[in-house]
Amino acid sequence: MAILISAFQINSKSGGGWVSKRIVERGKFSLISTRSESFLAKGLWTVIGILAFPFLHPIFSRYIPIIFNKKRGDDEIWLNFSQTFAFSLLNPNCVFVCHDLRCHCEHYFVPWLRWSERLLLKRAKKIVVLSNRDEKIVNRYYRVPLQKIENIGPFLLSGLRPFHREIRGASRSVAFLGSLARKENREGLAWFVQHVLPECPELEVVIIGQTSPQHTLNHPRLKWLGFVEDLNSIIEQQDLMIAPLFSKAGIKIKVVEALLAEIPVLGTSAAYGGLTRPEGRWSSDKAEDWITILNHGGDYKFTNL
């Protein structure tokens, strides 16, 4: 049996929640501890982490429930999300679940962050990653032996099936799925609005996910739905889903969810990171390829080979 310590709720509707639920289904945990989502609790745990581990970049010490450090036989402690990884300094029997390697992300004091990530990853009993790319980075950049790394990407993608969908003519409505609180989503959507949307005059884009006034892009052909409970019913009303993402970290769960529902995804090369790319221009970083597909349609063939 094992204990799971998670920085975020397991039942979250986010991509991290999607992965976490599958990890829980796959493993056997005698206890699951998750950080409260309240602003006060998050602030308190952040302060505790800074005081306890002042030499670490604080991104790694935002949820450290010391109560689980007592002797529990051979129980493994699974640390879910990098915000929990400092716990490994208290207990050597830890498995890290790396949803995103922090070396990919923009933070203050990047050299300190990378030093901290290297220190912690080398202490892990095992490191769980979501893609071949992250496996290579942990091994080659952080010098962690391959025998200590487990790539669960094939497990997460085991439900994907080949499908073919023909998009005829200009798309009238597409969906963008992602929280605008995340910088990579804002930047990707801004790229789309600047370089693609002006050349697709009949297109309306439905934005699904958490947002706020300071994160909203003003454009007459952007329709903001915010968080929705029944995601598939909304996406199925669109011609396809777009994923203008340029962060290369991990696999993009929003893309996986669409493919599981056999919904075509027009995405960048990063959006298809860790996945089989569809035939043709459906995975491209060139705005002209996006414009061509959105204005003229095309055959979407996903093989998953």
C-alpha positions as CSV (number, residue, x, y, z in Angstrom):
1,M,0.0,0.0,0.0
2,A,1.1,3.6,-0.5
3,I,0.2,7.1,0.6
4,L,-0.6,9.9,-1.9
5,I,0.1,13.5,-1.1
6,S,-1.3,15.9,-3.7
7,A,-1.0,19.6,-4.0
8,F,-4.3,19.7,-5.9
9,Q,-7.7,18.0,-5.5
10,I,-7.9,14.6,-7.1
11,N,-11.4,15.4,-8.5
12,S,-10.3,18.6,-10.2
13,K,-11.6,19.2,-13.7
14,S,-8.1,20.3,-14.8
15,G,-5.6,18.3,-16.8
16,G,-3.8,17.5,-13.6
17,G,-6.9,16.2,-12.1
18,W,-7.5,14.0,-15.1
19,V,-4.1,12.4,-14.7
20,S,-4.4,12.2,-10.9
21,K,-7.7,10.2,-11.1
22,R,-6.1,7.7,-13.4
23,I,-3.1,7.3,-11.1
24,V,-5.4,6.6,-8.2
25,E,-7.4,4.1,-10.3
26,R,-4.1,2.4,-11.2
27,G,-2.5,2.3,-7.8
28,K,-3.5,1.2,-4.3
29,F,-3.4,4.0,-1.7
30,S,-4.1,3.5,1.9
31,L,-4.4,7.2,2.4
32,I,-4.8,10.3,0.2
33,S,-4.0,13.8,1.5
34,T,-4.7,16.8,-0.6
35,R,-4.1,20.5,0.1
36,S,-7.2,22.6,0.7
37,E,-8.1,25.0,-2.1
38,S,-8.8,27.9,0.2
39,F,-6.7,31.0,-0.2
40,L,-5.8,31.0,3.5
41,A,-4.7,27.3,3.5
42,K,-2.5,27.8,0.4
43,G,-0.9,30.9,2.0
44,L,-0.2,29.1,5.3
45,W,1.4,26.1,3.6
46,T,3.5,28.4,1.4
47,V,4.8,30.1,4.5
48,I,5.5,26.8,6.3
49,G,7.4,25.5,3.3
50,I,9.6,28.7,3.0
51,L,10.4,28.5,6.7
52,A,11.2,24.8,6.6
53,F,13.2,24.7,3.4
54,P,14.6,28.2,2.8
55,F,17.3,26.9,0.5
56,L,14.8,25.5,-2.0
57,H,12.8,27.4,-4.6
58,P,9.4,27.8,-3.0
59,I,7.5,26.1,-5.8
60,F,8.6,22.8,-4.4
61,S,7.5,23.2,-0.8
62,R,3.9,24.5,-1.0
63,Y,2.4,21.4,0.6
64,I,4.5,19.5,3.1
65,P,2.2,17.6,5.6
66,I,4.9,16.5,8.1
67,I,2.5,14.2,9.9
68,F,3.1,11.6,7.3
69,N,6.8,11.3,8.0
70,K,6.3,8.9,10.9
71,K,7.2,5.3,10.4
72,R,4.7,3.3,8.3
73,G,6.6,0.2,7.5
74,D,7.4,0.0,3.8
75,D,4.7,2.4,2.6
76,E,5.7,4.4,-0.4
77,I,4.8,8.0,-0.4
78,W,3.7,9.3,-3.8
79,L,4.2,13.1,-4.2
80,N,1.7,14.3,-6.7
81,F,2.8,17.7,-8.4
82,S,6.1,19.4,-7.9
83,Q,4.6,21.6,-5.1
84,T,5.0,18.5,-2.8
85,F,8.5,17.4,-3.7
86,A,10.3,19.0,-0.7
87,F,8.7,16.2,1.4
88,S,11.4,13.9,0.0
89,L,13.9,15.7,2.2
90,L,12.0,14.2,5.2
91,N,11.5,10.7,3.9
92,P,13.6,8.8,1.2
93,N,10.8,6.4,0.3
94,C,9.1,8.9,-2.1
95,V,7.8,8.5,-5.7
96,F,7.5,11.8,-7.6
97,V,4.7,12.3,-10.1
98,C,6.0,15.0,-12.5
99,H,3.0,16.6,-14.3
100,D,5.2,19.3,-15.7
101,L,9.0,19.6,-15.3
102,R,9.6,23.0,-13.9
103,C,12.7,23.5,-16.1
104,H,10.2,24.0,-18.9
105,C,8.2,26.8,-17.1
106,E,8.9,30.5,-16.6
107,H,9.5,31.4,-12.9
108,Y,11.5,33.9,-11.0
109,F,15.1,32.9,-10.3
110,V,15.4,30.1,-12.9
111,P,18.9,28.9,-12.0
112,W,17.7,28.4,-8.3
113,L,14.6,26.6,-9.6
114,R,16.6,24.2,-11.8
115,W,19.2,23.6,-9.0
116,S,16.3,22.8,-6.6
117,E,14.6,20.5,-9.1
118,R,17.8,18.6,-9.8
119,L,18.5,18.2,-6.0
120,L,15.0,16.8,-5.4
121,L,14.7,14.6,-8.5
122,K,18.0,12.9,-7.5
123,R,16.5,12.0,-4.1
124,A,13.4,10.3,-5.4
125,K,13.0,6.5,-5.1
126,K,11.1,6.6,-8.5
127,I,10.1,9.4,-10.9
128,V,6.8,9.1,-12.8
129,V,6.6,11.2,-16.0
130,L,3.9,11.5,-18.6
131,S,5.9,11.5,-21.9
132,N,9.0,10.2,-23.6
133,R,10.3,13.7,-23.9
134,D,10.1,14.3,-20.1
135,E,11.7,10.9,-19.5
136,K,14.7,11.9,-21.7
137,I,15.0,15.3,-19.9
138,V,15.0,13.7,-16.5
139,N,17.6,11.2,-17.6
140,R,19.9,13.4,-19.7
141,Y,19.5,16.9,-18.2
142,Y,19.1,15.9,-14.5
143,R,21.2,12.7,-14.8
144,V,18.7,10.4,-13.1
145,P,19.2,6.8,-14.1
146,L,16.6,5.3,-16.5
147,Q,15.8,2.5,-14.1
148,K,14.4,5.1,-11.6
149,I,12.1,6.6,-14.2
150,E,8.6,5.3,-15.2
151,N,6.8,6.8,-18.2
152,I,3.1,6.3,-17.8
153,G,2.2,8.0,-21.1
154,P,1.3,4.7,-22.8
155,F,-1.1,3.9,-19.9
156,L,-2.7,7.3,-20.1
157,L,-3.2,7.0,-23.8
158,S,-4.3,3.4,-23.9
159,G,-7.9,4.4,-24.6
160,L,-7.1,6.3,-27.8
161,R,-8.4,4.7,-31.0
162,P,-7.8,5.6,-34.7
163,F,-10.5,7.7,-36.3
164,H,-11.2,9.7,-39.4
165,R,-13.3,12.9,-39.7
166,E,-13.9,15.0,-42.8
167,I,-14.3,18.7,-42.3
168,R,-16.0,20.2,-45.4
169,G,-15.6,23.9,-46.2
170,A,-14.9,26.7,-43.8
171,S,-15.3,26.1,-40.1
172,R,-18.0,28.2,-38.4
173,S,-17.2,27.4,-34.8
174,V,-14.3,25.9,-32.9
175,A,-13.5,25.4,-29.3
176,F,-10.5,26.4,-27.2
177,L,-10.2,24.5,-23.9
178,G,-8.0,25.8,-21.2
179,S,-7.8,28.0,-18.1
180,L,-6.7,31.6,-19.0
181,A,-5.1,31.8,-15.6
182,R,-2.3,29.7,-17.2
183,K,0.2,31.8,-19.1
184,E,0.8,29.2,-21.8
185,N,-2.9,29.2,-22.6
186,R,-3.1,33.0,-22.8
187,E,-0.1,33.3,-25.0
188,G,-1.4,30.5,-27.3
189,L,-4.8,32.1,-27.7
190,A,-3.2,35.6,-28.2
191,W,-1.1,34.1,-31.1
192,F,-4.2,32.6,-32.6
193,V,-6.2,35.9,-32.3
194,Q,-3.3,37.9,-33.8
195,H,-2.1,35.6,-36.6
196,V,-5.0,33.3,-37.6
197,L,-8.4,34.7,-36.6
198,P,-8.3,37.9,-38.8
199,E,-7.9,35.6,-41.9
200,C,-10.9,33.5,-41.0
201,P,-13.8,36.0,-41.2
202,E,-16.6,33.5,-40.6
203,L,-15.1,31.8,-37.6
204,E,-16.3,32.1,-34.0
205,V,-14.2,30.7,-31.2
206,V,-15.8,29.3,-28.0
207,I,-13.5,29.6,-25.0
208,I,-14.0,27.0,-22.3
209,G,-12.2,27.3,-19.0
210,Q,-11.5,29.4,-16.0
211,T,-10.9,33.1,-16.7
212,S,-11.1,36.5,-15.1
213,P,-11.4,40.1,-16.3
214,Q,-7.6,40.7,-16.4
215,H,-7.1,37.6,-18.5
216,T,-9.9,38.1,-21.0
217,L,-9.0,39.0,-24.6
218,N,-11.4,41.4,-26.2
219,H,-12.5,40.3,-29.6
220,P,-16.0,40.2,-31.1
221,R,-15.7,36.6,-32.3
222,L,-14.5,35.1,-29.0
223,K,-17.4,33.6,-27.0
224,W,-16.5,33.1,-23.4
225,L,-18.3,30.2,-21.7
226,G,-16.1,29.9,-18.6
227,F,-16.1,26.6,-16.7
228,V,-18.7,24.0,-17.9
229,E,-19.8,20.8,-16.2
230,D,-20.6,18.8,-19.4
231,L,-17.6,19.5,-21.5
232,N,-18.2,16.9,-24.2
233,S,-21.7,18.2,-25.0
234,I,-20.2,21.7,-25.7
235,I,-17.2,20.4,-27.8
236,E,-19.4,18.1,-29.9
237,Q,-21.3,21.2,-31.1
238,Q,-18.2,22.6,-32.6
239,D,-16.5,21.7,-35.9
240,L,-13.2,20.9,-34.1
241,M,-11.0,21.9,-31.2
242,I,-8.0,24.2,-31.5
243,A,-4.8,23.9,-29.4
244,P,-2.4,26.8,-30.1
245,L,0.1,25.8,-27.4
246,F,3.8,26.3,-27.5
247,S,4.9,25.0,-24.1
248,K,6.7,21.7,-24.7
249,A,6.1,20.3,-21.2
250,G,4.4,16.9,-20.7
251,I,1.4,15.8,-22.8
252,K,-1.6,18.1,-23.3
253,I,-4.5,16.5,-21.5
254,K,-7.0,18.8,-23.3
255,V,-5.8,17.3,-26.6
256,V,-6.0,13.8,-25.2
257,E,-9.6,14.3,-24.0
258,A,-10.7,15.6,-27.4
259,L,-9.1,12.6,-29.2
260,L,-10.7,10.2,-26.8
261,A,-14.1,11.7,-27.8
262,E,-12.9,11.4,-31.5
263,I,-13.0,15.2,-32.0
264,P,-10.4,16.6,-34.5
265,V,-7.8,18.8,-33.0
266,L,-6.0,21.5,-35.0
267,G,-2.8,22.0,-32.9
268,T,0.8,23.1,-32.8
269,S,3.7,20.6,-32.7
270,A,3.9,21.2,-28.9
271,A,0.1,20.4,-28.6
272,Y,0.8,16.9,-30.0
273,G,3.9,16.4,-27.8
274,G,4.0,12.8,-26.7
275,L,1.1,11.9,-29.1
276,T,0.9,10.5,-32.6
277,R,0.5,13.4,-35.0
278,P,-2.4,13.4,-37.5
279,E,-1.7,13.3,-41.2
280,G,-1.4,16.6,-43.1
281,R,-1.2,20.1,-41.7
282,W,-3.2,19.4,-38.5
283,S,-0.1,19.7,-36.4
284,S,1.7,22.9,-37.4
285,D,3.3,26.0,-36.0
286,K,2.6,27.9,-39.2
287,A,-0.3,30.3,-39.1
288,E,-0.9,29.8,-42.9
289,D,-1.5,26.1,-42.3
290,W,-4.1,26.9,-39.7
291,I,-5.8,29.5,-42.0
292,T,-6.0,27.0,-44.8
293,I,-7.7,24.3,-42.8
294,L,-10.1,26.7,-41.0
295,N,-11.1,28.3,-44.3
296,H,-11.2,25.2,-46.6
297,G,-11.5,22.2,-44.3
298,G,-9.7,18.9,-44.9
299,D,-9.5,15.2,-43.8
300,Y,-8.5,14.6,-40.3
301,K,-6.9,11.1,-39.8
302,F,-5.6,10.0,-36.4
303,T,-3.9,6.7,-36.5
304,N,-2.4,6.4,-33.0
305,L,0.4,4.3,-34.4
